[in-house]
């Protein structure tokens, strides 16, 4: 090992982070401030929803995930420089002053910003994920003292393939050609037909833009798989969204989700967000070390697949089992029904089950709302949940074989001391405790419940259980009576 990650790599340097208001970006910012020595960390943030960039950063820094940082480094805000800008705008929409400051001061760039909406329109996904990245690359070429640039992609950027190695793959169209099609307002449906969504498609295209490294940057590509809640830091189970696995577990434990398209025998590749951040920081360290020699800048950028399935594979069956086990220990107090769900890989089976398990109960509940003079909402909730789980079906019904040799080699190069600070290996990973942590985190941060209500929640859950059994008995009785009526 050449040098310690926290002690030397970022010391007296300036870090530039895009996507700092996102799930991954928040944890990255917190970890860098807490565990790494630096001069400044510049955050690119755009004004949004009547809040300017400074107000948005202040709101984020007041969240519970920054509590540990407030205790360990109470003056951390003095390290933060807020850059008001927008990736989609030319020159990132920067003021001349901020533009010049970034060129003169930035040493490290973590590019985490992206639209991760699977149902995003192609023009918008292109504008953010491709054009936005190109705008940032153009700025990076002007940076006088740039030591490393890490672009965050996804392990599923080439998901049409069953095996994904740490290499670049050809695509049917280039980013430049796609821009021309969109500019001419031509039909672009067929260009991304092999990809399940515009997110993975545009990530594949921008990877190929980076592969040429025409700007001769010290750059690497980091590909994480499905990012889940924190495993341990800054606190166990921290999550702030319903993306990925939390989008399935959340409605499941509150009794709303009763059927979903999912293959229990398929491997689920989930990586905790704090592990992901540790790996990302380590990739930056490796990138800086590899490009110390100026003659190496022309070589092809290195790719790091960050996945869990190689060292510690877990099937969806186990994820569901551990979720149910944790639910029975600490069911949410606000559960609408006892936990019950039928999983099937068959789309038609799921659609039929949705009619009986979602639409009919939802319609009955909405009818009760209307009778009471309230606005109906259950069918709208079911539509939203079904749309969300439909967007995930390619990742809950398929599995991929990944190679992560570069990532494993990076792990082996870390000292024992740095492994303690930047742990990201899945050797002997305890999935049962992690899923338990996930359920606890959803309960706390998504449902806003603490463990003090466990006794009441268990009492309510017992009542829901007997009500659930009663409904099953009534359904069986009605079916039997209908059958008997027609048979006689």
Secondary structure, 3 states (H helix, E strand, C coil): CCCCHHHHHCCCCEEEEECCCCHHHHHHHHHHHHHCCCCEEEEEECCECCECHHHHHHHHHCCHHHHHHHHHCCCHHHHEEEEECCCCCHHHHCCHHHHHHHHHHCCEEEECCCCCCCCCCHHHHHHHHHHHHHHHHHHHCCCCCCCEEEEECCCCCCCCCCEECCCCCCCCCCHHHHHHHHHCCCCCHHHHCCCCCHHHHHHHHHHHHHHHCCCCCCEEEEEECEEECCCCCCCCCCCCCCCCCHHHHHHHHCCCCCEEECCCCCECCEEEHHHHHHHHHHHHHHHHHHCCCHHHHHCCCEEEEECCCCCCCCEHHHHHHHHHHHHHHCCCCCCCCCCCCEEECCHHHHHHHHHHHHHHHHHHHHHHHHHCCCCCCHHHHHHHHHHHHHHHHHHHCCCCEECCHHHHHHHHHCCHHHHHHCCCCCCCCCHHHHHHHHHHHHHHHHCCCCHHHHHHHHHHHHHHHHHHHHHHHHHHHHHHHHHHHHHC
